[in-house]
Amino acid sequence: MILVVGGAGYIGSHLVKELVNKHEVIVLDNLSTGSKHLVDNKAIFIEGDLGDAAILDKIFTSHPIKAVMHFAANSLVGESVKDPYKYFNNNVSNTLTLLKHMLKYEVKNFIFSSTAATYGVPDVQLITEDTLTRPINPYGRSKLIVENILEDFNNAYGMNYVVLRYFNAAGAHVSSSIGENHNPETHLVPIILEHLLGKRDRISVFGTDYPTPDGTCIRDYIHVTDLANAHIKSLEALLEGRFSKNTFNLGNGKGYSVKEVIDTCERITNLKAIVEFSKRRDGDPSILVASSQKIQKELGWKATNNLESIIESAWRWHSKNIQTHS
Ligand code: UDP
């Protein structure tokens, strides 16, 4: 059985939908940002906090957990700058409680959701796992601290782990039963699509003076189901003992500017957006594009969706759910 912490959130729920086809799954989520209805009904659901020792004791004593996958983090850069305590408390301290319980019950396989924000403002165009990690905000620092803890736990206690550094997750499940819906929504793709569906009166582009061809930020967008599949391949590698630790970037290896993402949404939906150009958002590096060569080579994983198919899937889900999640 696999414990998925944070399995009721956007990325966690897409992982659970794939994972239940191969493993028994138990989800622990405090529903602070997730929703119970996103959790596939083949999984056991427990409402609770990953920092709650009593709940963790109960889960680990009642179920034969082989591995833990951890998605239960706060992940908004701007919020982390304003409220770093929240980020270090949940993302670091609560994760430490979870790891302590894993050691207590001798569960030694861990898949950790990390982020491109650990790289800060990289001085290379294509980021590899060896690119220096110099995070520029508390969110990125909180994730990097856990990465360092994992390395030390691997050395000292034999904790096996895979760190997955996500670039920009987007898109919806092929069934259109689950998709991206944060509250408040801050991410580019859902914001554009909500605008095109009439839920917002305009889109703001944050900064047009970046050192990029059209002046707007460039990001590497990756389909959430591609992310989910990378987790499953990583889990299998750990369970088969192929390595005891690893760190992988997850991206498409191709960057798109904010303007290009808006153009692609307009093309796919056949609708015209009202765009306002505004000032830069705090903490945004100009270009973040992943090399995912390492995971391709070591686990045979490759993103199967490009920006078009990411947006097409998101558009199908948003159009279908416009009433239900407004
Ligand atoms: N962005 C934007 N307008 C928005 C939301 C985002 O211009 O309403 C930009 C943002 O500044 C960044 C890119 O779109 O350059 C992707 O932002 P998002 O919040 O989706 O992901 P992040 O890169 O912060 O993880």
Boltz pocket constraint, residues with backbone or C-beta under 6 A from the ligand:
constraints:
  - pocket:
      binder: B
      contacts: [[A, 77], [A, 167], [A, 168], [A, 186], [A, 187], [A, 188], [A, 189], [A, 191], [A, 203], [A, 204], [A, 205], [A, 206], [A, 207], [A, 217], [A, 218], [A, 219], [A, 258], [A, 281], [A, 284], [A, 285]]
      max_distance: 6.0
